[in-house]
Amino acid sequence: MGCAKCNQLTERAKEAVKELGIEADVIKVQDIRTITEYGVLMTPALVVGGVVKVAGKVPKLEEIKQWIK
């Protein structure tokens, strides 16, 4: 769960929140049970508002910003 891509996605999500100037919690979930409850089979994955937006890749910063808006 501590893979390089997972760390990269976490940092990119934090950067997106910062650039948008909004308050949001960016939480890196490492519990496999929680991850599978979202139906995620490949990491990294990004969940926004309870909805899986991407799994298995690190999206571009602009894509993340659109999902967060």
KEMIDO-169655 format. One record per residue (C-alpha): residue in one letter; x, y, z. Coordinates in nm, 4 decimals. Layout:
type A | X X | Y Y | Z Z $
...
END
This chain:
type M | X 0.0000 | Y 0.0000 | Z 0.0000 $
type G | X 0.2997 | Y 0.2316 | Z 0.0275 $
type C | X 0.3676 | Y 0.2200 | Z -0.3456 $
type A | X 0.5290 | Y 0.5123 | Z -0.5238 $
type K | X 0.2205 | Y 0.5761 | Z -0.7389 $
type C | X -0.0019 | Y 0.5845 | Z -0.4301 $
type N | X 0.2249 | Y 0.8431 | Z -0.2715 $
type Q | X 0.2316 | Y 1.0431 | Z -0.5953 $
type L | X -0.1489 | Y 1.0472 | Z -0.6144 $
type T | X -0.1768 | Y 1.1577 | Z -0.2519 $
type E | X 0.0604 | Y 1.4474 | Z -0.3116 $
type R | X -0.1128 | Y 1.5429 | Z -0.6356 $
type A | X -0.4516 | Y 1.5460 | Z -0.4624 $
type K | X -0.3127 | Y 1.7689 | Z -0.1865 $
type E | X -0.1699 | Y 2.0020 | Z -0.4504 $
type A | X -0.5074 | Y 2.0182 | Z -0.6285 $
type V | X -0.6859 | Y 2.1124 | Z -0.3056 $
type K | X -0.4250 | Y 2.3792 | Z -0.2351 $
type E | X -0.4443 | Y 2.5270 | Z -0.5856 $
type L | X -0.8241 | Y 2.5393 | Z -0.5693 $
type G | X -0.8038 | Y 2.7192 | Z -0.2363 $
type I | X -1.0616 | Y 2.4975 | Z -0.0718 $
type E | X -1.0725 | Y 2.3156 | Z 0.2598 $
type A | X -1.0727 | Y 1.9399 | Z 0.2175 $
type D | X -0.9268 | Y 1.6382 | Z 0.3890 $
type V | X -0.6926 | Y 1.4293 | Z 0.1777 $
type I | X -0.6706 | Y 1.0917 | Z 0.3465 $
type K | X -0.4459 | Y 0.8120 | Z 0.2277 $
type V | X -0.6310 | Y 0.4888 | Z 0.3020 $
type Q | X -0.4092 | Y 0.1847 | Z 0.3432 $
type D | X -0.6570 | Y -0.0607 | Z 0.4941 $
type I | X -0.7251 | Y -0.3229 | Z 0.2291 $
type R | X -1.0748 | Y -0.3911 | Z 0.3618 $
type T | X -1.1729 | Y -0.0249 | Z 0.3251 $
type I | X -1.0225 | Y -0.0112 | Z -0.0227 $
type T | X -1.2150 | Y -0.3157 | Z -0.1420 $
type E | X -1.5392 | Y -0.1794 | Z 0.0046 $
type Y | X -1.5172 | Y 0.0872 | Z -0.2662 $
type G | X -1.4795 | Y -0.1855 | Z -0.5286 $
type V | X -1.1216 | Y -0.0826 | Z -0.6029 $
type L | X -0.9147 | Y -0.3696 | Z -0.7402 $
type M | X -0.6097 | Y -0.1715 | Z -0.8505 $
type T | X -0.4276 | Y 0.1038 | Z -0.6676 $
type P | X -0.3765 | Y 0.3884 | Z -0.6631 $
type A | X -0.7333 | Y 0.5079 | Z -0.6529 $
type L | X -0.8986 | Y 0.8416 | Z -0.5851 $
type V | X -1.2350 | Y 0.8741 | Z -0.4136 $
type V | X -1.4082 | Y 1.2130 | Z -0.4080 $
type G | X -1.7294 | Y 1.2514 | Z -0.2132 $
type G | X -1.7625 | Y 0.8756 | Z -0.1742 $
type V | X -1.7314 | Y 0.8097 | Z -0.5488 $
type V | X -1.4321 | Y 0.6367 | Z -0.7082 $
type K | X -1.3044 | Y 0.8740 | Z -0.9757 $
type V | X -1.0025 | Y 0.6746 | Z -1.0934 $
type A | X -0.8246 | Y 0.3484 | Z -1.0132 $
type G | X -0.5019 | Y 0.1958 | Z -1.1368 $
type K | X -0.3318 | Y 0.5149 | Z -1.2488 $
type V | X -0.2220 | Y 0.8603 | Z -1.1404 $
type P | X -0.4338 | Y 1.1202 | Z -1.3200 $
type K | X -0.3080 | Y 1.4644 | Z -1.4160 $
type L | X -0.3443 | Y 1.7500 | Z -1.1719 $
type E | X -0.6081 | Y 1.9216 | Z -1.3873 $
type E | X -0.8255 | Y 1.6084 | Z -1.3908 $
type I | X -0.8127 | Y 1.5875 | Z -1.0132 $
type K | X -0.9045 | Y 1.9525 | Z -0.9821 $
type Q | X -1.2117 | Y 1.8992 | Z -1.2025 $
type W | X -1.3285 | Y 1.6080 | Z -0.9881 $
type I | X -1.2822 | Y 1.8035 | Z -0.6670 $
type K | X -1.4765 | Y 2.1060 | Z -0.7924 $
END
